[in-house]
Amino acid sequence: MHNILIVDDEAGIRDSLAAILADESYSATSADSGEQCLELARKGNFDVVLLDIWLPGIDGLETLQQIRELEDPPEVIMISGHGTIETAVRATKLGAYDFLEKPLSLERTLIVVKNAIESRKLHSENLDLKKQLQAKSVIVGDSIPMKALRQQISLMAPTNGRVLIYGESGTGKELVAHAIHAQSLRKDETFVEVNCAAIPEDLIESELFGHYKGSFPGASSDKEGKFQRANGGTLFLDEVGDMSLKTQSKVLRTLDEQRFTPVGSDKTITVDVRVIASTNKDLEEEQSRGNFREDLFYRLNVIPFYVPPLRERKEDIPQLTRHFLKELAATYGRRPREISDDAIDALMRYSWPGNVRELRNVIERIVIMNPTTTRFENKHLPPLVYRDGSRRAPRGDFSTLHQARDAYERDYILKKLDENHGNVTRAAEVLGLERSHLYRKMKTLGISAKE
């Protein structure tokens, strides 16, 4: 139910408005002065205030000004029996949503209240979206590479220079792109992302530049391209190394001219877009193979960034882990969880081939699978993670070849059991052994079926 605050020094008007709003399923509260209005507004959660201009004590315009200074102000609709255009203009400049004249029209009042509620809802959704986008641009980690990366971002983000972000899959290239946009002069404009590796080659051109209805089979309606959507803002070309040579040519021309032609059209569209690209490939090597245009490479590689893999900044793992625990607890509506030092040590010993993305997935898995656990230990980690860490240290410290062979066989069998989710029958098939033979081998090596 939406809450409406009615502020008027005439009791008859307050009562009439309250009754009308109650009939429309609104909750109405009344005040007879600006001072009482401000007291209620600071304590309550109102969606709309119907505020008379002429009030005893502080008048409606001053009350409006103080309402707009609240942390999450309601929409304010000014009402007056003898308002002027000058007063209405001043109220609008102070932040009033609309202006109603007495005697009030029932139909118009309800329409304006409804529209004001929708406006506040949209405003709240935009604030929530901005908070989510800000969270996406937070770079966690105090290792030297991460400090250097944040410094580099702060230096070049306010410029319009094109950026090429290098790094393995899962290192956080998209996060860096969001951080650059969030600190740029275009931060209030659109951030548009295109995953060049995920879009089929025959559709990538349409995705980037849009198309007109009937321009190719399946084009049943006009479509706006990503370049046009990003006009005034930032376009992020993720995994640009997977883009076809034909599309590279058109992207190159668009970067040079800041204009393009949609598929199936002869109309030229001009845009103002900052392009950030990323790749997990060696683009110079791709050039030598004829897979990537040299001229496009130099257009994109104005400011190169390198995001190091997680194995090169393992000192960030404890901070990243606790960050993900807090984030995921909020996502799943649970209290923040703790994690033991032993579990952190195991996480730091693991090689993390999937980088930060794999770490987050691991933390999400243990949060989901252990809903009542308040402190995560080694036993809660996926077997591959803690086994990998626990077996690295002693490797090479065997006194006999027999011990080394047994250790290798044990690790290998455990790995295959992990890959088959502990199913001994499937693991035996993969290993090329009889099920009974694998059981005997596991017993000899000290591996339990539960393990």
N, C-alpha and C positions, 0 to 999 in steps of 0.2 A: 504493500500500500504506500502511495506517495504522500509525503507530508507537506502541507501548505501552511505558511504563516501569513495571517491577515493583519495588517497594521493600519488602523483608522481610528480617529478620535470620536467617530459617531457610532454608537452602539448598534443602531438599526442596520447600518451598512455591514458591520462585522457579522451580525447575526444572519443577515440575508445571504451574504457570501458563504458563510459556514454551512448553511443549510443546502445551498445549491451545490457546493463542492462535495458534501456528504452524500447527496443523491447520486453523484458520479463516482462514488467509492473512494474519494480522497479523504485523508485525515487532516482536519483543519484545526489550527490553534490561533487564538486571537491575542492582540496586544493593542493598547490604546495610546502608545507613545513611542518615540524613537528610542528612548532609553530602555524601555521594556523589550522592544524588538531586538536590540543588540544583545541584551542579557539572554534572551531565549535563543537567538541565533548562535551565540557562543556555546551554549549548552546542548542544543538539539541538533538533529540532522535533518534540515529542511531542504526540499528540492526546489521550492519556489517561494518567494516572498511577494505578496501583493501589498505595495507600500504607498500610502497616501503622501502627497507632497507637503500639504499643510498640516503640521502637527504641533501640539504644544511642546515647549522645550526645544530640543534640536529638531530641525525640520527634516523632511524626507530626503532631500538631496545630500545633506550631511550624513544622514543615517545610511544612505546608499553607499557613499564613499567609504564609510567604516566597514560595511558588510563586505565590500569588494576586497578589503585588506585581510579578510579571514583566510585561513589556510586552504579550506575547501569551500568557497562561497557558493550559496544557492543562486539561482537565477532570480533577478529582481524585476518585477513588472510595476511600473509607476502608475498611480491613478490620481486624477485631479478633477475637481469640479470647475476650475477656471484656469486651466493651463494655457500657456502660450507656446508658439513654435519655438521661441528662444529657450523656454524651460525644457521642452521636449528634447531639443538638440543638446542642451547641457547634460540632461539625464543620460542620454545615449552615450555621450563622450565619457561620462563617469562609469559606464558599464551596464546601464539598464538594458534588459532584454527587449522591452517594448513599453509603450505608453498608452494608457487607456483613459478616456474622458468620461466623467459622470454626466448624466446618468448612465450607468454601465449597461451595455448590451449583454444579455445572458449568453447568447450564442457566441458572440465574439470573445467574451471573457473565457469561456471554456476552451475555445480553439487556441487562444494565446497561451493559456496555462498548459494545455497538452503539448503545444510546440516547445514551450520553455522546458518542460520535463524531458522531452526528446533531445533538446539541445544540451542539457546538462549530462544526460546519459552518454551522448557522443563525446562530450568533453572528458568525462571520466574514462571512457574507453581509450581515448587518445592518450591520456596520461598513463594508463596501464600499459599501453603499447610502447610508449617511450621508455618506461621503466624496464620492460622486457628487452628493448633494443639496447639500453644502457648496460644491462646485465650481459648481453651478448658481446659487448665490447670490452669487458673487464679481462685484462691479461694477468693471470695469477702466476706468481713465482718471483723469487728474489735472487735467483742465480745471476751470475754476471751476464750470460747471453740474454736473459729476459730484461734485465735492467738496461742493457744497451739497446734492445729492441724498443722498449718504451721511450727511451730518449730519442731514438731515431724517428719514431712516430710523431712525437711532440714537435720535432723540428720541421718535418716536411708535410704534416697533415694540413696545415693552414694554406698550403700552396695548391695549385691546380696541376702539379706535375703528375704524369702517369706513373704508376707503380707496378712492378712485377715481383710477385712474392714466390720465392722458391721454398721447397720443403717436401718431405715425404708425406704420404697420405696419413692423415690423423694427427698431424703436428699442430694444427690450429691456424691454417692459412686464412680460412674464412673469418675467424675471430680477429685476426690482424686487419683484414679488410674492413670489418665493422668498426674497429677501433680508429682506423684512419678516417673513415667517414664521420664518426662521432666527434672527432676533434677538428674537422674541416670547416670551412666557411659554408659548406653545403649541408651541414648537420640537420637543418630543419626541412630539408628536401628529401626526395625519395631515394632509398637504397634498393637497387634492383639486382638480383643475383641470377646468373645463368650457369648451369652446370653443363659445360660443353661436352663432357664425357657421357652424360646420361641421355642426350637428345640424339635421335637417329639423324644421320647425315642428310637425308632428304627433307628433314623438317627444321634443321638448325637455322637456315636462312630465314624461313618464315618466323621462327621464334625470335630472332634478333631484330628483323626489320619489318615484320608484320606482312599481311597479305590482303588482297581484295577478294571479295566473294567471286568464286568461279575461276580463280587464277590457276588452280590445279585440282585434280580429283580429290574430293573430300573437303574442299574449302567452301563450306556452306554459308559462311558469313564473313564479314570483314573482321580482321584481327589486328589489334595494335601491337607493335613489336616492342621488345625490351628497350631498345635505344630510345624510342619515343616515350615510353613509360618513365624512363630515367631522366628525362629532360629537366635540366636545372639541378639534378642530383648526381648520384654515383652509380655507375654500372660495373658490377663485379663479374668478370669472365673467369669462372672457376675451371681449372684444368684446361687452359687455353691450348695446350700442346696437343689436345685430341681433336682440334678443329680441322676440318678438311681444307685443302689448299684453295678450293673455289670460294669458300666462305671467308678464308683469311684475306683473299684479295678484296672482297667487298668491305670487310672490317677495316682494312688498311685505308681504303678510299674514304670511308666514313670518318676515320680519325683525322685524316688530312683536311677534309673539307667541312666536317661537322654537318654533313647532310647526306641523305640517302633516299633511295626509291623503294617503296614496298614491292613485294612480289606481285606481279600482275598489274602494275600501275606505271604510268609515266609521270606521276606527280612527285616532285622533290620535296622532302620534309627536312627542315633545318632544326638542329638540336644543339643544346649546350650540355655536354655530358663529360664528366670526369671518369676515365676508365682505369680500373684496378684489375689486374690479371694475376692468376696464380698457376703454378705448374709443379708436378712432381717429377717432371722429365728434365733432362739436360737439353735445353733448346738449341745450344750450339751444336751438339751432336746430332739433333734432329735436323738441323740445317744441312749438315754434311750429307745426310741420308736423303735429302730432298723432301723431307716431311714438313718443314716449317720455313716460311719465307723470311729471308734475312732482313728485308726492309721493315716487315711487321715487327720483328724482334727488336730492332732499334727504336721503333716508335713506342713499344710497350716498356722497354727496359730503361726508361729515363731514370727512375729511382729503384734500384734493386733491393729487395729485402730477403733475408734468409732466416727461416724459422727452424731452429735446431731440433733434431729428434729427441725424444724423452730420455734415451740412454745417454745423451751428452749433457743432460742437466738433471741428474737423478736427485740432486739436493732439493729440487722443487716438489718431489713426490709427496712428502708429508703435507705440505701446504695445499697442493692440488687435491689430495685425498680428503682432507677436512673440508675444503671448499665444496667438493662434490657431495659429501655427506650432508652438509647444511642445505645445499641447493635441492637435493633429492628428497630430503625430509620435508621441505616446504612443498615440493611438487606432489608428494604422496600424502600430505596432511599428517605427518608423524613428527614426534619429538626428535630433535637432533641426536644422533648417535655418536658414541665415542669409539675409538679403535685402539687396540693395544700397541705397545712399542714393538712387540715381536711381529705382529702383522705388518706394521710399517716397514720393519727390517726385511720381511719377505717380499713386500712390494718393491723395495729398493733393489733387491738382488735380481729381480726378474728383468728380462731383456726388453720387454715391451715392443715387440715388432709392429704392433698397431698404434704405438705412440699414445698421446693423450686421449684420443678417442677410445682406445682399448681400455685404458685405466678407468675412464668414466663408465664404460659399459660394465666393467668388473664391479665397481662400487654400486652401480644401479642394481646389478644382479643380487648382491648380498643384501641390499636394503629391501628388495622385493621378497626374496626368499626367506628372510628372517625378520618378520614383522614385529615380533615381541622382544627381540634381542636389543639390549641397551648398550652393549659393548662388544664389538666385533673382534674375534681372535683369529689365529691362524686357521683353525678348523672351518671358519666361515668362508675363507677364500677359495676360489676354484682350484682344484687339485693341481692343474698345470702350473699355476702361479707359484704356490708355495713349494711344490716339488722342484720346480726349476731353480728356485732360489736356494733351497736346502741342499741340492746336490752339486752346486757349482764349486763350492769351496774345497771339498776334499778331493776333487778330481785331480789325478796325477800323484796322489799321496799313497798309492797302493804299494805294498811290499812285494807282491807276487803278481804274475800275469793272470793267474786264476782269479784273484780278487778283482782285478781290473775288468776281466771278462764278465764276471758275475754282476759287477756294478753296472756295466754297460747294458747287459741283458735285462737287469731289473728296471733301469731307466726306460729302456725301449718298450718293455711290456707295459709299464705304467702309462707311458705315452699313448699306446694303442688302446688301453682300457679307457683313458680319458676321452680319446677321440670317439669311442663307441659307448660313452656314457655308462661305463661300468659293466656293459653286457659282455660276459665272458665268451659266450658262444660266437658273437660277431667278431670279437677281438681274435679268437682262435682262427676264424676263417681268414681274416686279414693277415695273420701271422703265418698262415699255411700249416697250422698244427691241428691235431685232433683235440677236441675239447678236454678229454681226460689227460692228454699229454700236457696241455697248458696248465691245468689245475696242479699237476705234479710239479711242473716247473715253478709255478707261483709259490707252492708250499716250500720248495727247496730254497727259493730266494727270499722267503719271509714276507710274501705279499698276500694279504688277506683279500677275500672276495669283496668285503665292504670297502677296503682301501681302494 
